[in-house]
Amino acid sequence: MTAILGISAFYHDSAAAILIDGQVIAAAQEERFTRKKHDQAFPAHAIEFCLSAAGMSAGDLDYVGFYDKPLLKFERILETYLACAPLGFRSFAKSMPLWLKQKLHLKRQLDRGLKKAYKKRYIFPEHHESHAASAFFPSPFEEAAIITLDGVGEWATASYGAGRGNRITLTHELHFPHSLGLLYSAFTYFCGFKVNSGEYKLMGLAPYGEPKYAEAITDKLIDIKDDGSFRMDMSFFNYCSGLTMTSRKFNTLFGGAPRRPEAQLTRREMDLAASVQKVTEEILLRIARHVHKRTGMENLCLAGGVALNCVANGRLLREGPFQRLWIQPAAGDAGGALGAAMLIWHQLLDNPRTPLPDDHQAASLLGPSFDRGEIEAFLTQTGAVYQTLDDDEALCSNVADLLASEKIVGWFQGPMEFGPRALGSRSILGDARSPSMQSVMNLKIKFRESFRPFAPSVLAERAGEFFQMPRDHASPYMLLVAPLADDKRIEPAGDDKTTGLEKRSAVRSEVPAVTHVDYSARIQTVDEARHGRYYKLLKAFERKTGCPMVVNTSFNVRGEPIVCTPADAYNCFMGTNMDVLVMERCVLHKGDQPAGQIHVVDEYLAQFDLD
């Protein structure tokens, strides 16, 4: 038996993953345990969970892999500061203590984090190697082209190559400071959202605007070649030498200072979002066409933070040259932990690889789970009022009735998801047919911006009826956006001249709660083999309503990581306007709970950073 632990830490979304004889046993992000969004700390809790799931201690491990090379990254940082000097001293002075105290002594940090019980070898792949391994090795393909795109690793910001059998080879790289991820983050910052978490908001805002600034971006900011490679004019950006993403020159080009966080959104921000989204999609399509031409392969695997841009992914599937896509569900830095472990198993140890028809990701349900006994013990100790239903049929029928009556349901089932998407294990659910559900869930449950769209979980066998996507291409990880089928659309009544955020008030389909203003949706296909009880719930809802889908959003509020434990779920339920909480077969109704248990919403939200 060979046990391999993969770790990502200290930059963004620390995580751990464990393999035994090549099988993924467990994987989780540190934020879920510490309740600190995008926690960068050493993933002590995630490691403890992974070891426990594997039934072993750190001393039993055969290999430990860290997802990048910190010394090479430090070299890039030093060279960048020297190239910019004397500019950037404040940024340099802020970052150096952390490097000198922690990141340069990574082996010592790893020894300490593993309680000095691990005595064997540490492996340090390069950052984009870890991304590439996380993309290809779990995929269902015997061979595939590989593209990785993110902010920056050591020097690389993008790479491509190919995977065959049990080996990957990356042949080309784009280097810092020229970065598609950082370009998108610069616009995220300028539009008043937080870098490394607000990119989703920018993508959701884009359909409200027009790409009026796309030409300015391609004329002034970035020179894009036919193969998708590019160079950025760094005079418009400040991330090399300062503490902000954009420079005064950027501000001048786009009409003034960056939007202040929480200030009212204007047409400028909507048009900027639409513009950088359009440019991002064009770059990805050019890269894909070039890589297809160079590799001659029909399958493509994607990873890196940019691979979470599901709008671009959807266009790539519909318009790109590849027949099939597989995208790592934890495509950002967290997935690097899994990639490092799989790279050791297959490439370093030369173990064979047999692709599975679905994939080796186990539906990405790789985190902690809690059985009925644990949940009932918690609820009893808490003083909660609940009922336990005897079987799945009774449970799903009951919850389907609640959803059909427009109740909002917290759904806590089985292992927690690995990656940023809730996939029916830690989800908040609603009726996709309800015209008011999107605004109610945003403002009263999630406490987030009213413009943000929600995704549908749809029965896999009926997805093709509602959405324009290949009938043989599943989307179990909610990483593809597809247009609504023409016959499911409803054109707004009269001469609709609404603009900007006014667009969200119009009913545009039979399932308005999951239809964005451009008639698109970010789809999760649900099948019985992967999703078990969640599939049964959707089938029950379909039998009662004829509708094969529900709204699925992550079980958290703005600023909070997705819930991990029954206590997290109960606190979120009681601290919001959610109607019902379902944990395994235990069902709680808000109105039944003792008055003393109902938390004040402001108290609950005060513990999270809502910027």
FIBAVO-525627 format. One record per residue (C-alpha): x, y, z. Coordinates in steps of 0.05 Angstrom, whole numbers, padded with zeros to 5 digits, always signed. Example, Ala and Ser with C-alpha at 12.3 -4.5 7.8 and 13.67 -1.06 7.14 Angstrom:
BEGIN
+00246-00090+00156/+00273-00021+00143/
END
This chain:
BEGIN
+00000+00000+00000/+00026+00069-00020/-00002+00131+00014/+00010+00200-00016/-00010+00266+00014/-00015+00329-00029/-00014+00398+00001/-00026+00469-00024/-00014+00526+00024/+00006+00598+00038/-00020+00632-00025/-00095+00621-00037/-00143+00567-00016/-00098+00520+00023/-00120+00447+00017/-00099+00375+00026/-00114+00311-00012/-00095+00239+00000/-00087+00179-00047/-00079+00106-00028/-00052+00063-00085/-00074+00118-00133/-00146+00122-00109/-00170+00190-00084/-00193+00178-00013/-00206+00249+00011/-00193+00322-00005/-00215+00387+00028/-00200+00461+00033/-00175+00490+00099/-00227+00546+00097/-00283+00496+00110/-00254+00478+00178/-00228+00546+00202/-00288+00585+00173/-00239+00636+00142/-00256+00648+00069/-00198+00628+00023/-00155+00611+00084/-00081+00611+00063/-00054+00581+00127/-00020+00514+00131/-00079+00465+00121/-00071+00429+00188/-00146+00415+00194/-00152+00391+00123/-00092+00345+00132/-00121+00318+00197/-00186+00302+00162/-00151+00268+00103/-00108+00225+00148/-00169+00206+00189/-00209+00188+00127/-00151+00143+00105/-00145+00112+00174/-00072+00131+00184/-00024+00180+00215/+00029+00224+00183/+00081+00173+00200/+00046+00122+00155/+00053+00166+00093/+00101+00145+00038/+00105+00211+00001/+00084+00283+00013/+00079+00331-00046/+00074+00406-00043/+00041+00439-00103/+00095+00487-00125/+00168+00507-00118/+00173+00563-00067/+00246+00580-00081/+00231+00590-00154/+00172+00634-00136/+00216+00674-00089/+00266+00684-00146/+00210+00713-00189/+00188+00760-00133/+00259+00785-00121/+00273+00796-00195/+00207+00833-00202/+00222+00879-00144/+00293+00892-00170/+00266+00908-00240/+00217+00958-00210/+00262+00989-00157/+00258+01039-00125/+00183+01033-00140/+00148+00979-00101/+00187+00985-00036/+00123+00986+00005/+00099+00922-00027/+00168+00891-00018/+00171+00911+00055/+00102+00882+00067/+00116+00814+00035/+00188+00800+00056/+00176+00785+00130/+00127+00731+00112/+00175+00700+00063/+00235+00704+00109/+00196+00676+00168/+00154+00623+00134/+00154+00610+00059/+00230+00603+00050/+00231+00550+00104/+00177+00507+00075/+00207+00440+00094/+00209+00464+00166/+00137+00487+00161/+00117+00419+00132/+00154+00381+00186/+00119+00423+00239/+00051+00417+00206/+00058+00341+00203/+00080+00341+00277/+00149+00315+00257/+00120+00246+00248/+00135+00243+00173/+00208+00225+00160/+00209+00212+00086/+00217+00253+00023/+00181+00317+00002/+00166+00327-00071/+00159+00397-00102/+00128+00398-00172/+00122+00464-00208/+00056+00501-00198/+00029+00490-00268/+00052+00417-00268/+00007+00407-00208/-00050+00442-00244/-00039+00399-00306/-00036+00335-00265/-00101+00354-00230/-00134+00365-00298/-00111+00303-00335/-00100+00246-00287/-00171+00245-00257/-00202+00256-00326/-00239+00202-00366/-00190+00208-00425/-00134+00161-00445/-00102+00221-00479/-00118+00295-00481/-00090+00363-00493/-00079+00404-00429/-00085+00479-00418/-00072+00513-00351/-00088+00586-00339/-00084+00626-00274/-00055+00688-00241/+00017+00664-00232/+00054+00604-00205/+00129+00609-00201/+00141+00645-00268/+00087+00613-00311/+00018+00643-00317/-00006+00594-00370/+00018+00530-00402/-00002+00476-00450/+00018+00406-00468/-00011+00337-00470/-00027+00277-00427/-00020+00205-00450/-00032+00145-00407/+00004+00158-00341/+00047+00217-00363/+00038+00291-00376/+00085+00336-00415/+00080+00412-00415/+00115+00442-00475/+00099+00516-00475/+00089+00570-00422/+00070+00644-00417/+00109+00681-00363/+00094+00734-00311/+00076+00792-00313/+00034+00775-00374/-00025+00738-00344/-00098+00727-00365/-00116+00714-00293/-00084+00778-00269/-00116+00817-00326/-00185+00793-00304/-00167+00807-00231/-00146+00878-00249/-00216+00891-00275/-00246+00856-00215/-00207+00904-00170/-00225+00965-00213/-00299+00948-00211/-00297+00947-00135/-00295+00872-00120/-00244+00834-00080/-00188+00801-00120/-00186+00725-00115/-00259+00720-00095/-00297+00774-00134/-00281+00747-00203/-00347+00707-00200/-00384+00772-00189/-00351+00805-00249/-00370+00746-00293/-00442+00749-00267/-00445+00825-00279/-00421+00820-00351/-00488+00805-00384/-00517+00869-00357/-00468+00910-00397/-00443+00918-00468/-00370+00904-00488/-00358+00977-00504/-00287+00976-00477/-00264+00912-00511/-00229+00949-00567/-00195+00995-00517/-00169+00934-00479/-00141+00901-00542/-00114+00966-00570/-00082+00994-00507/-00074+00942-00453/-00058+00876-00487/-00029+00853-00553/-00060+00786-00571/-00027+00740-00622/-00064+00690-00666/-00042+00632-00622/-00072+00666-00560/-00006+00687-00530/-00003+00760-00510/+00037+00816-00479/+00008+00867-00432/+00027+00941-00429/+00049+00942-00356/+00044+01018-00351/-00030+01007-00341/-00021+00959-00283/+00009+00965-00214/+00013+00893-00188/+00087+00886-00201/+00109+00945-00160/+00051+00968-00117/-00005+00948-00070/-00061+00959-00122/-00077+00923-00187/-00084+00983-00233/-00046+01048-00245/-00068+01120-00255/-00060+01109-00330/-00112+01053-00326/-00158+01099-00287/-00152+01154-00339/-00167+01105-00396/-00231+01080-00363/-00260+01144-00338/-00236+01155-00267/-00217+01121-00202/-00236+01049-00186/-00306+01039-00157/-00306+01037-00081/-00329+00971-00052/-00403+00972-00037/-00413+01036-00077/-00471+01036-00127/-00456+00998-00191/-00456+01042-00252/-00462+01028-00326/-00386+01035-00330/-00374+00974-00286/-00425+00933-00325/-00393+00951-00392/-00323+00938-00365/-00344+00870-00340/-00375+00853-00408/-00312+00878-00443/-00260+00839-00404/-00304+00777-00407/-00307+00782-00483/-00231+00791-00487/-00220+00732-00440/-00264+00687-00482/-00228+00707-00546/-00160+00692-00516/-00183+00624-00491/-00212+00606-00559/-00149+00626-00595/-00106+00585-00547/-00152+00525-00555/-00150+00529-00631/-00074+00533-00630/-00066+00476-00580/-00114+00433-00621/-00074+00446-00683/-00008+00430-00648/-00030+00367-00611/-00082+00339-00659/-00122+00314-00600/-00198+00314-00593/-00202+00318-00517/-00181+00377-00474/-00168+00382-00399/-00168+00449-00363/-00144+00474-00295/-00120+00538-00261/-00164+00593-00234/-00185+00618-00303/-00215+00549-00316/-00270+00569-00266/-00295+00620-00317/-00354+00576-00336/-00380+00626-00388/-00315+00620-00427/-00316+00544-00417/-00386+00541-00447/-00364+00578-00509/-00303+00534-00515/-00347+00471-00514/-00396+00500-00565/-00348+00537-00612/-00280+00508-00599/-00245+00453-00638/-00245+00400-00583/-00299+00346-00580/-00298+00337-00505/-00276+00378-00444/-00259+00357-00373/-00246+00412-00323/-00218+00400-00253/-00274+00418-00205/-00224+00449-00156/-00189+00484-00213/-00155+00537-00169/-00098+00529-00121/-00136+00479-00078/-00136+00429-00135/-00060+00434-00137/-00058+00391-00075/-00093+00335-00112/-00050+00346-00173/+00015+00341-00134/-00007+00275-00103/-00029+00246-00170/+00035+00269-00204/+00076+00230-00154/+00034+00167-00162/+00033+00165-00238/+00093+00203-00263/+00145+00196-00208/+00127+00124-00188/+00106+00104-00259/+00042+00071-00238/-00008+00055-00294/-00071+00094-00303/-00138+00067-00325/-00189+00122-00342/-00260+00112-00318/-00321+00129-00361/-00340+00185-00314/-00274+00204-00281/-00232+00190-00219/-00259+00251-00181/-00314+00212-00145/-00364+00268-00162/-00316+00313-00122/-00353+00291-00059/-00288+00281-00021/-00297+00319+00044/-00325+00303+00113/-00392+00269+00122/-00436+00259+00183/-00483+00201+00196/-00553+00204+00223/-00531+00188+00294/-00481+00245+00296/-00532+00294+00268/-00588+00273+00315/-00540+00278+00375/-00521+00349+00354/-00594+00370+00344/-00616+00341+00410/-00559+00374+00447/-00576+00441+00413/-00650+00437+00431/-00672+00438+00359/-00740+00412+00338/-00737+00362+00281/-00769+00301+00252/-00733+00241+00221/-00763+00208+00160/-00756+00134+00151/-00732+00127+00079/-00708+00166+00018/-00775+00162-00017/-00812+00195+00041/-00757+00246+00050/-00752+00267-00023/-00828+00270-00031/-00834+00314+00031/-00778+00361+00009/-00804+00364-00063/-00871+00388-00035/-00836+00442+00005/-00796+00465-00055/-00859+00466-00099/-00891+00512-00048/-00832+00560-00055/-00799+00543+00011/-00723+00553+00012/-00687+00490+00035/-00618+00480+00064/-00595+00411+00039/-00538+00378+00078/-00522+00308+00054/-00463+00260+00051/-00391+00281+00038/-00375+00355+00029/-00355+00379-00040/-00281+00392-00058/-00277+00457-00098/-00316+00522-00099/-00383+00495-00123/-00439+00465-00082/-00461+00403-00120/-00520+00378-00079/-00484+00360-00016/-00479+00428+00018/-00532+00467-00022/-00589+00516-00013/-00647+00497-00059/-00707+00533-00087/-00761+00527-00141/-00731+00545-00209/-00801+00563-00234/-00811+00621-00185/-00802+00691-00214/-00784+00719-00145/-00736+00664-00122/-00673+00697-00149/-00683+00763-00113/-00708+00729-00049/-00648+00682-00045/-00598+00738-00060/-00625+00789-00011/-00656+00748+00046/-00614+00684+00046/-00546+00698+00015/-00543+00772+00035/-00507+00787-00030/-00513+00832-00092/-00582+00827-00125/-00553+00820-00195/-00519+00754-00184/-00550+00694-00220/-00565+00625-00193/-00550+00558-00224/-00598+00501-00239/-00587+00429-00218/-00622+00392-00275/-00635+00318-00287/-00580+00296-00335/-00629+00260-00381/-00670+00323-00391/-00616+00377-00393/-00617+00377-00470/-00690+00396-00471/-00677+00461-00434/-00605+00481-00452/-00564+00484-00515/-00508+00436-00499/-00486+00370-00530/-00533+00315-00506/-00475+00268-00492/-00435+00319-00452/-00450+00321-00377/-00436+00380-00332/-00435+00349-00262/-00387+00401-00233/-00426+00464-00252/-00368+00490-00296/-00405+00503-00361/-00453+00559-00380/-00502+00543-00436/-00556+00583-00472/-00628+00566-00457/-00664+00527-00511/-00702+00572-00558/-00770+00540-00543/-00761+00551-00468/-00750+00626-00475/-00801+00680-00460/-00790+00747-00492/-00804+00805-00444/-00873+00835-00455/-00880+00897-00498/-00823+00938-00524/-00771+00920-00471/-00721+00977-00465/-00694+00961-00397/-00619+00969-00388/-00568+00952-00335/-00594+00921-00271/-00666+00935-00291/-00660+00875-00338/-00666+00826-00279/-00739+00843-00267/-00764+00811-00332/-00787+00738-00335/-00747+00706-00391/-00763+00632-00388/-00804+00577-00357/-00750+00573-00303/-00737+00647-00289/-00699+00635-00223/-00641+00604-00261/-00644+00643-00327/-00594+00700-00331/-00610+00764-00368/-00574+00738-00431/-00616+00674-00431/-00559+00632-00403/-00550+00587-00343/-00491+00555-00306/-00512+00482-00308/-00502+00423-00261/-00527+00358-00291/-00550+00308-00238/-00548+00233-00250/-00564+00175-00204/-00495+00143-00205/-00459+00205-00180/-00512+00240-00138/-00555+00187-00105/-00605+00220-00058/-00600+00287-00093/-00621+00254-00159/-00680+00222-00123/-00701+00291-00098/-00700+00320-00168/-00740+00261-00194/-00792+00271-00139/-00796+00345-00156/-00804+00327-00230/-00861+00279-00214/-00898+00332-00175/-00886+00392-00219/-00862+00368-00287/-00800+00411-00277/-00734+00372-00278/-00692+00423-00241/-00684+00465-00178/-00643+00526-00160/-00577+00504-00128/-00533+00554-00093/-00478+00541-00042/-00498+00531+00031/-00467+00595+00060/-00477+00669+00063/-00434+00721+00030/-00365+00724+00062/-00371+00654+00092/-00342+00588+00066/-00390+00533+00047/-00415+00498+00110/-00377+00436+00133/-00409+00409+00197/-00480+00402+00223/-00465+00461+00270/-00444+00505+00211/-00508+00486+00174/-00553+00498+00234/-00522+00566+00249/-00530+00588+00176/-00602+00563+00176/-00620+00599+00240/-00582+00663+00221/-00618+00672+00154/-00689+00671+00127/-00683+00599+00103/-00749+00561+00114/-00726+00489+00122/-00662+00451+00138/-00652+00379+00116/-00592+00342+00145/-00590+00270+00120/-00662+00248+00138/-00672+00300+00193/-00720+00357+00174/-00724+00422+00212/-00776+00477+00200/-00756+00548+00220/-00824+00562+00251/-00818+00502+00297/-00753+00523+00329/-00753+00551+00401/-00754+00627+00402/-00689+00628+00442/-00653+00589+00387/-00667+00639+00332/-00603+00678+00323/-00602+00751+00305/-00581+00756+00232/-00535+00815+00246/-00498+00775+00299/-00489+00718+00252/-00464+00761+00195/-00416+00801+00239/-00367+00743+00241/-00356+00746+00165/-00320+00794+00118/-00375+00818+00072/-00332+00863+00027/
END
